[in-house]
Amino acid sequence: MDIYNGNRKREENGNMGLFACNACRYFFEADALPDTCPNCHLDSVLGSTDSGRRVSFPAVRAATEAEVKAYEEVGKAAQEERDFLEWLDSLSSYDLSNDEYHVALMLLHSFRTTPDLYTKHFTNDLLPAKKGGIEGWNAQAMARILYIDVKKSFTSKINQERQNAGTNDIVKVAAQTPPDSAANVLRRFRQNEITKIFRDPQNLGDIRRVDLEKVVLEPSDGYLRFLTEWYNSMA
């Protein structure tokens, strides 16, 4: 069982305290210090004093400041992963071409742990992409630079994960990495009819075939709606 429990609940109710069990190292939240651990159900543990005398003391205690900080960091990371995976799943609700869908996947992966303020800065530059004049040209130029960087970064991440996993098989790499890994994102890439027939797994060729220029010059209404709603979801 994960020693961290209830991060989302802690965010919703700031009055709850964080407690730790000295017996099983379980962390949990409660309104007040309980008599027993909700995980192992022990009420006391044996320990030794400085003189070596064996004593019994309560199993449950208040978490230290360092433990609270670590707990909150774990909760933040877990929430970021949930939000990221929800966005990946939501892409099916937008009317996107294959190229737009793949660019959106790589964008979301590239910015998944980036502060919202930084991400909004780049996303905002993409939104005037269908306007004419200087504003539209600037948006296209920014999109071109960003998409090239994101594609390179995503490819580099795939190579790194394959090296760490000791295999080039994306299916095996994805199985060995977290749900928000580049390999698992690549597994979401749409495939053409030939690769579907032969059941070939996604690979670097799928990334290379993404036509960035088409997404830069001819973004669809569905793609711009995705960018707009992604932008509006940020704090």
C-alpha positions as CSV (number, residue, x, y, z in Angstrom):
1,M,0.0,0.0,0.0
2,D,1.2,3.5,-0.8
3,I,2.4,5.3,2.4
4,Y,0.8,8.5,1.1
5,N,-3.0,8.7,1.2
6,G,-5.6,11.4,0.5
7,N,-3.7,14.2,-1.1
8,R,-6.8,15.4,-2.9
9,K,-8.8,15.3,0.3
10,R,-6.1,17.4,2.0
11,E,-6.4,20.1,-0.7
12,E,-10.2,20.2,-0.3
13,N,-10.1,20.5,3.5
14,G,-7.2,22.6,4.8
15,N,-8.2,21.9,8.4
16,M,-7.2,18.3,8.3
17,G,-3.9,17.3,9.9
18,L,-1.3,14.9,8.5
19,F,-0.3,12.0,10.7
20,A,2.3,9.2,10.4
21,C,2.4,5.7,11.8
22,N,5.8,4.7,13.3
23,A,4.9,1.0,12.9
24,C,4.1,0.8,9.2
25,R,5.2,4.2,7.9
26,Y,1.7,5.0,6.7
27,F,0.8,8.7,6.2
28,F,-2.8,9.7,6.4
29,E,-5.1,12.7,7.2
30,A,-7.6,13.1,10.0
31,D,-9.3,15.8,12.0
32,A,-7.5,14.8,15.1
33,L,-4.8,12.4,16.3
34,P,-6.4,8.9,16.4
35,D,-5.6,6.2,18.9
36,T,-4.7,3.6,16.3
37,C,-3.3,3.5,12.7
38,P,-6.0,3.1,10.1
39,N,-3.6,0.9,8.1
40,C,-2.0,-1.5,10.5
41,H,-4.4,-0.8,13.4
42,L,-1.6,-0.7,16.0
43,D,-1.8,1.7,18.9
44,S,1.8,1.5,20.1
45,V,5.3,0.4,19.1
46,L,8.4,-0.6,21.1
47,G,11.5,1.6,21.0
48,S,14.6,2.3,23.0
49,T,15.7,5.2,25.0
50,D,19.2,6.7,24.9
51,S,20.1,4.5,27.8
52,G,19.0,1.4,25.9
53,R,15.8,0.9,28.0
54,R,12.9,-0.6,26.0
55,V,9.8,1.5,26.2
56,S,6.4,1.6,24.5
57,F,5.1,4.8,22.8
58,P,2.1,5.7,20.6
59,A,2.3,4.3,17.1
60,V,0.6,7.4,15.5
61,R,2.2,10.8,15.7
62,A,1.9,14.2,13.9
63,A,3.9,14.3,10.7
64,T,7.1,16.5,10.8
65,E,7.4,19.6,8.7
66,A,9.7,17.7,6.2
67,E,7.2,14.9,5.9
68,V,4.3,17.3,5.2
69,K,6.4,19.0,2.5
70,A,7.2,15.6,0.9
71,Y,3.6,14.5,1.2
72,E,2.4,17.7,-0.6
73,E,5.0,17.3,-3.3
74,V,3.8,13.7,-4.0
75,G,0.3,15.0,-4.1
76,K,1.1,17.7,-6.5
77,A,2.9,15.3,-8.8
78,A,0.0,12.8,-8.7
79,Q,-2.5,15.6,-9.5
80,E,-0.3,16.8,-12.4
81,E,-0.3,13.2,-13.8
82,R,-4.0,12.9,-13.4
83,D,-4.6,16.2,-15.2
84,F,-2.2,15.3,-18.0
85,L,-3.8,11.9,-18.6
86,E,-7.3,13.5,-18.6
87,W,-6.2,16.0,-21.3
88,L,-4.8,13.1,-23.4
89,D,-8.1,11.3,-23.1
90,S,-10.0,14.5,-24.0
91,L,-8.3,14.9,-27.4
92,S,-10.8,12.4,-28.8
93,S,-13.5,15.0,-28.3
94,Y,-11.9,17.4,-30.7
95,D,-12.2,17.2,-34.5
96,L,-8.4,16.9,-35.2
97,S,-6.5,15.7,-38.2
98,N,-3.9,13.0,-37.5
99,D,-1.1,15.6,-37.7
100,E,-3.0,17.9,-35.3
101,Y,-3.7,15.1,-32.9
102,H,0.0,14.1,-32.8
103,V,1.1,17.6,-32.3
104,A,-1.4,18.0,-29.5
105,L,-0.1,14.9,-27.8
106,M,3.5,16.1,-28.0
107,L,2.6,19.6,-26.8
108,L,0.8,18.2,-23.8
109,H,3.7,15.9,-23.0
110,S,6.3,18.6,-23.4
111,F,4.4,21.0,-21.0
112,R,3.0,18.5,-18.6
113,T,5.2,19.7,-15.6
114,T,5.8,23.3,-16.8
115,P,4.3,26.1,-14.6
116,D,1.0,27.3,-16.0
117,L,2.3,30.9,-16.5
118,Y,5.1,29.7,-18.7
119,T,2.8,27.4,-20.7
120,K,0.2,30.1,-21.2
121,H,2.8,32.4,-22.6
122,F,3.6,30.0,-25.4
123,T,0.0,28.9,-25.9
124,N,-1.2,32.5,-26.2
125,D,1.2,33.1,-29.1
126,L,-0.5,30.3,-31.0
127,L,-4.1,31.4,-30.7
128,P,-4.1,34.1,-33.4
129,A,-3.0,31.5,-36.0
130,K,-6.0,32.0,-38.2
131,K,-5.9,35.8,-38.2
132,G,-4.4,37.7,-41.1
133,G,-1.7,40.3,-41.2
134,I,1.3,40.6,-38.9
135,E,-0.5,39.0,-36.0
136,G,-1.2,35.9,-37.9
137,W,2.3,35.7,-39.4
138,N,3.8,36.1,-36.0
139,A,1.6,33.3,-34.6
140,Q,2.7,31.0,-37.5
141,A,6.4,31.8,-36.9
142,M,6.1,31.1,-33.1
143,A,4.1,27.9,-33.8
144,R,6.8,26.6,-36.3
145,I,9.6,27.2,-33.8
146,L,7.7,25.7,-30.9
147,Y,6.5,22.6,-32.8
148,I,10.0,21.8,-34.1
149,D,11.4,22.1,-30.5
150,V,8.6,20.0,-29.1
151,K,9.1,17.3,-31.7
152,K,12.9,17.1,-31.1
153,S,12.3,17.0,-27.4
154,F,9.8,14.2,-27.7
155,T,12.0,12.2,-29.9
156,S,14.9,12.7,-27.5
157,K,12.8,11.5,-24.6
158,I,11.7,8.4,-26.5
159,N,15.4,7.6,-27.2
160,Q,16.3,8.1,-23.5
161,E,13.4,5.9,-22.3
162,R,14.4,3.1,-24.8
163,Q,18.0,3.3,-23.6
164,N,16.9,3.1,-20.0
165,A,14.6,0.1,-20.7
166,G,17.3,-1.7,-22.7
167,T,15.0,-2.2,-25.7
168,N,13.7,-0.4,-28.8
169,D,10.3,-2.0,-28.6
170,I,7.9,0.8,-27.7
171,V,5.4,-1.6,-26.3
172,K,8.0,-3.0,-23.8
173,V,9.3,0.5,-23.0
174,A,5.7,1.7,-22.3
175,A,5.2,-1.3,-20.0
176,Q,8.3,-0.3,-18.0
177,T,7.5,3.4,-17.7
178,P,4.9,5.5,-16.0
179,P,1.6,6.4,-17.7
180,D,2.8,9.9,-18.5
181,S,6.0,8.7,-20.2
182,A,6.8,9.6,-23.8
183,A,6.6,5.9,-24.8
184,N,3.0,5.7,-23.4
185,V,2.1,8.9,-25.3
186,L,3.6,7.5,-28.5
187,R,1.4,4.4,-28.0
188,R,-1.5,6.8,-28.5
189,F,-0.4,7.9,-32.0
190,R,-2.8,7.0,-34.7
191,Q,-1.6,4.5,-37.3
192,N,-2.2,4.1,-41.0
193,E,-4.0,1.1,-42.4
194,I,-0.8,-0.8,-43.3
195,T,0.7,-0.7,-39.8
196,K,-2.7,-1.7,-38.4
197,I,-2.8,-4.7,-40.7
198,F,0.6,-5.9,-39.7
199,R,0.1,-4.8,-36.1
200,D,3.4,-2.9,-36.0
201,P,3.9,-0.9,-32.8
202,Q,4.4,2.8,-33.0
203,N,8.0,3.9,-33.5
204,L,10.2,7.0,-34.3
205,G,8.9,6.8,-37.9
206,D,5.5,7.9,-36.6
207,I,7.0,11.0,-35.1
208,R,9.0,11.8,-38.2
209,R,5.9,11.6,-40.4
210,V,4.0,14.3,-38.4
211,D,3.6,17.2,-40.9
212,L,4.3,20.2,-38.6
213,E,4.0,22.7,-41.4
214,K,0.5,21.8,-42.2
215,V,-0.5,22.3,-38.6
216,V,1.3,25.7,-38.6
217,L,-0.3,27.0,-41.8
218,E,-3.8,25.3,-41.8
219,P,-4.9,24.8,-38.1
220,S,-8.5,23.6,-38.1
221,D,-11.2,25.0,-35.9
222,G,-11.1,21.9,-33.8
223,Y,-7.4,22.3,-33.2
224,L,-7.8,26.0,-32.3
225,R,-10.6,25.0,-29.9
226,F,-8.3,22.6,-28.2
227,L,-5.6,25.3,-27.8
228,T,-8.1,27.8,-26.5
229,E,-9.6,25.4,-23.9
230,W,-6.2,24.2,-22.9
231,Y,-5.1,27.8,-22.4
232,N,-8.3,28.7,-20.4
233,S,-7.8,25.6,-18.1
234,M,-4.5,27.1,-16.8
235,A,-4.4,29.2,-13.6
